[in-house]
Amino acid sequence: MARKGLSKSKVMSGIQCPKRLYLEVYKPELADYSEATSAFAIGHEFGDLARTLYPQGVLIEHNDNLTAAIEETSHQLKSDSVRTIFEGTFSHHGVLVRADILQKNSASLDLTEVKASTSVKDYHILDCAIQAWVIQRAGHPVERIQLAHVNRDFVYPGGGQYEGILTKVDVTEEAMEFEPQIMGWVETLQSVLAGSEPDIKVGDQCNRPFTCPFQSYCYPPQPDYPVTELPGKGKIVKELLAEGIVDIRDIPAGRLTSPTQERVRRVTMAGTEELLPGASELLRALPYPRYYLDFETIGMVVPRWEGTRPYQGLPFQWSCHIELETGEIKHTEYLDTSGEPPMRCLAEALIKTLGEAGPIFTYTKFENDVIRGLAQMFPDLAPSLKQLISRLFDLHPVVRDHYYHPDMLGSWSIKAVLPAIAPELSYTALNDVQDGMAAGQAYLAILSPQTEQERREELIRALLDYCKLDTLAMVRVAHKLMRSGA
């Protein structure tokens, strides 16, 4: 059998788990790349920006013809007029790599790998090492290896000026330490691809250093209430699995030492919800009007608005349900899709809507953090925003302490609680946007000039529906808790 070619990413996959590599090559249709797709888009955007900081660079294209890319790279390396090469393409011993940035010295190359993270990770070093190994064995000495990552302290001054957004770290010494092992890894992985599917059981490697997209294929059939869903996990889960206990209902009484895990076991065994007294008195003591608030934020790796930083969580949308003492519930919302910085107008609309009195229900501390960020951004609005903070009431700990349903599977997130108390409401019934990550992707698509108007309107409606459901969910949760003392 002919030797199967490997890319750098496939070598990385194979080092994490040989079975993952095998499945990527022979059964790619089994993968779920939903999370990885977003990460790839972020990395691609940051890589494109990094190139603009090397204005004399030459891009090696030929994405559909890698043989031509290798030939073009060789040609540009010989050119005296070219100093910097993007996506330089090399092959050795069946391994092909494309280098983000190569800079030519008199008799060697400097390699720079660009990552959209805010620090150097261990697997980044291995990534660089594999590239350097191929490039050097293809006949091009590498003098220096750098990892260029996001400088999170960079503040965008506007005007397309991104100098300073890259932090470059010399990793030459660390990367070269892998050099003696790479040939062995490559040959082992090529043998894997020449054989049958490896028999490797699920384990820590399924999520380290990356979440494997084949987990739904590799995991054995799960019971309705798997022990892997015990809150807090811990070594007890490994111990139970080792003993053949896979269902929470099969855990012996007295085995769990964590009160929270034991509570989950006990309620799951009972097969019905548990609503403890105390929550009703706590909530009924709160005045009206009551506001139920949820934000959506975007953390862009490449800042587009002056004065903002990479990955800074910037709010672009909120939803608010308002409950009056009469029982009437109104809804209001804010979403800025103009492409201009949304933060100030959003904050002003929020202050106006929430008024000066009445509890503001949230779920976790996220809204607290967002409002604090707005107060720092706009000092003139800070007094009003801080007054809002003083009125925040976090529903999450109240739910955690007083309510559990077996179908929540060890989680007290709003998305786990809502189906338990209001099965007629469902995030899975929403189109396009069902979680915060999808909300951010939808927002960026709305702002993109490449998005057609019809699709843009669909995404706007999807964002509004998603955020509205978040605050409606809090209303339903609060009402459920108030029945605990009825």
Buried (B, 14 or more C-beta within 10 A) or exposed (E): EEEBBBBBBBBBBBBBBBBBBBBBBEEEEEBBEEEBEBBEBBBEBBBEBBBEBBEEBBEBEBEEEBEBBBBBBBEBBEEEEBBBBBBBBBBBBBBBBBBBBBBBEEEBBBBBBBBBBBEBEEBBBBBBBBBBBBBBBBEBEBEBBBBBBBBBEBBBEEEEEBEEBBBEBEBBEBBBEBEEEBBEBBEEBBEBBEEEEBEBEBEEBBEEEBEBBBBEEBEEEEEEBBBBBBBEEEEBBBEBBEEEBBBBBBBEEEBBEBEBBBBBBBBBBEEEBBBBEBBBEBBEEEEBBBBBBBBBBBBBBBBBBEEBBBBBBBBBBBBBBBBEEEEEBEEBBBBBBEEEBBBBEBBBBBBEBBBEEBBBBBBBEBBBBBBBBBBEBBEEBBEBBEBBBEBBBBBBEBBEEBBBBBBBBBEBEBBBBBBBBBEEEEBEEBEBBBEBEBBBBBBBBBBEEEBEEEBBEBBBEBBBBBBBBBBBBBBBBBBBBBEBBE
